[in-house]
Amino acid sequence: MDKTKGSCACSAVEYQLNSEVMNVVNCHCDMCKNHNGSSFSTYAVLPFKSIEITKGEEFIQEYSAGTGKKRFCKRCGTPLFNTSEKYPGACMVFLGTLSSPSDYVPKVNVWCESQLTWVCGVSEIASLPQGVQRKNA
């Protein structure tokens, strides 16, 4: 098995996954939206013990939030992975930090009662080629 790798935006922190991803989820809870500044978070879920930090462990900052811990790069601020007392032994890796996030497809949405109303219709929104700015958007 080729090991999946990932990093923060500035590459100060690098990691590899030493097991298969168990699930991929979109989390719509308010804490996730607030933590990453977006409409939801997409995570690869796997055992916490299978994440190996291969570079920059000293740049990982931990933040306790509710019943979980969030870990991010203290140099660039990239959220890396979360753990929760609700799911002992599991870890949620932010999909965007993986070297090939398109290899993974979300299988389930969670905390849907907090989902923003427009998320289900996102495929209906106009898509523009990279670099094109739309007037009067």
C-alpha positions, 0 to 999 in steps of 0.5 A: 500500500502506498502511504497517503501523505499530507501537509499544512499550507507552508509545509512546516508540518508533514505527515503520512497515514499508516492505515486505510481511511475508514470513512470520509465525511462532511461535517456541518456542525457549527464548531467545524464551520467556525474552526475552518471558516467555511460552510462545512469541513470534509474529513478523512476518518481513521485511527489516531495511532495511524497518523505519523508526523514525518516533519515539523511536530514542533509546529503543531499547536493543539487547541481544546474545544468542547469534547475534542482537540483540534491540531493546526500548524502554528506557523501558517494556521492550517487546520490539520486534524481533530480528535473527539472524546465522542469517538475515542481512538479516531482522528478526523484529518482535514481532507484538503491537507492530503496530497491527493484529496480528489482520491477520496469522496465523502460518503456521509454528511453529519450534523445536518441540522446545522447545515447551511440552507444553500449547501444542497444547491451548490452544484447549481451555482455558476462556475467560472474558469480559473482567473475569470472575475465576474462583474456584479457578482 
